[in-house]
Amino acid sequence: MVSADIATILALLSLIAASCLGVGVGYLTCLILRLPWNIKGGVVDLFLAASAAVISAYALSVMDAAQGILRSRVSLILVIAAAMVVVRHLVRLF
C-alpha cells in the first residue's frame, strides 16, 4: 500500500509533467499551425493542461472506483491534458 506522502508526491509529479507537456505541445502546435506563440500563451497552455489533468484524474478515479478497478491512468491523463492544449490552438485558428 502506498502511503499518503508518496501518493501526494506522485500526484504533484504527474501534475508538473502534465504542465510541462502542455507547454511543449502548445509550442509545437503553434509552430505547425504557424500561429504566434509567446510566454503569455505558454502560461495559458500550462494552466489549461494542469487543470485538464486535475479534472481528468478526478473523473477517471471516480469511474474506476465505481467499477471497483483501481489502476494507473497517468498516461491517459497526460494525453487528455495535451489534447486540451491542441484543441485550444485549433479553436484559436478558426
C-alpha positions as CSV (number, residue, x, y, z in Angstrom):
1,M,0.0,0.0,0.0
2,V,1.3,3.4,-0.9
3,S,1.5,6.0,1.9
4,A,-0.3,9.3,1.7
5,D,3.0,11.2,1.4
6,I,4.2,9.1,-1.5
7,A,0.8,9.4,-3.2
8,T,0.9,13.2,-2.9
9,I,4.4,13.4,-4.3
10,L,3.4,11.2,-7.3
11,A,0.3,13.3,-7.9
12,L,2.4,16.5,-7.9
13,L,5.0,15.0,-10.2
14,S,2.2,14.0,-12.6
15,L,0.8,17.5,-12.4
16,I,4.2,19.0,-13.2
17,A,4.7,16.6,-16.0
18,A,1.3,17.5,-17.5
19,S,2.0,21.2,-17.2
20,C,5.4,20.9,-19.0
21,L,3.9,18.6,-21.6
22,G,1.1,21.2,-22.2
23,V,3.7,24.0,-22.8
24,G,5.7,21.8,-25.2
25,V,2.7,20.6,-27.1
26,G,1.3,24.2,-27.3
27,Y,4.6,25.4,-28.7
28,L,4.8,22.6,-31.3
29,T,1.1,23.1,-32.2
30,C,1.7,26.8,-32.8
31,L,4.8,26.0,-34.8
32,I,2.9,23.6,-37.0
33,L,-0.1,25.8,-37.4
34,R,2.0,28.9,-37.9
35,L,0.4,30.8,-35.1
36,P,2.2,33.3,-32.9
37,W,3.4,31.9,-29.6
38,N,4.7,33.9,-26.6
39,I,5.2,33.5,-22.9
40,K,1.6,34.5,-22.2
41,G,0.3,31.8,-24.4
42,G,2.7,29.3,-22.7
43,V,1.3,30.2,-19.3
44,V,-2.2,29.7,-20.6
45,D,-1.2,26.3,-22.0
46,L,0.4,25.5,-18.7
47,F,-2.7,26.2,-16.6
48,L,-5.0,24.6,-19.2
49,A,-3.0,21.4,-19.2
50,A,-2.8,21.4,-15.4
51,S,-6.5,22.0,-14.9
52,A,-7.3,19.4,-17.5
53,A,-5.1,16.9,-15.8
54,V,-6.7,17.5,-12.4
55,I,-10.2,17.3,-13.8
56,S,-9.5,14.2,-15.8
57,A,-7.7,12.5,-12.9
58,Y,-10.7,13.1,-10.7
59,A,-13.2,11.9,-13.3
60,L,-11.1,8.7,-14.1
61,S,-10.7,7.9,-10.4
62,V,-14.4,8.2,-9.8
63,M,-15.1,5.9,-12.8
64,D,-12.5,3.4,-11.6
65,A,-13.9,3.4,-8.1
66,A,-17.4,2.9,-9.3
67,Q,-16.2,-0.2,-11.3
68,G,-14.1,-1.4,-8.5
69,I,-11.0,-1.5,-10.6
70,L,-8.0,0.6,-9.5
71,R,-5.2,1.0,-12.0
72,S,-2.7,3.6,-13.1
73,R,-4.1,6.1,-15.6
74,V,-1.2,8.5,-15.7
75,S,-0.6,8.1,-19.5
76,L,-4.3,8.7,-20.3
77,I,-4.3,11.8,-18.1
78,L,-1.3,13.2,-19.9
79,V,-2.9,12.5,-23.3
80,I,-6.0,14.3,-22.2
81,A,-4.0,17.3,-20.9
82,A,-2.1,17.5,-24.2
83,A,-5.2,17.1,-26.3
84,M,-6.9,20.0,-24.5
85,V,-4.0,22.3,-25.4
86,V,-4.1,21.2,-29.1
87,V,-7.9,21.8,-29.1
88,R,-7.3,25.3,-27.7
89,H,-4.9,26.2,-30.5
90,L,-7.2,24.7,-33.2
91,V,-10.1,26.8,-31.9
92,R,-7.7,29.8,-32.0
93,L,-7.0,29.0,-35.6
94,F,-10.6,29.1,-36.7
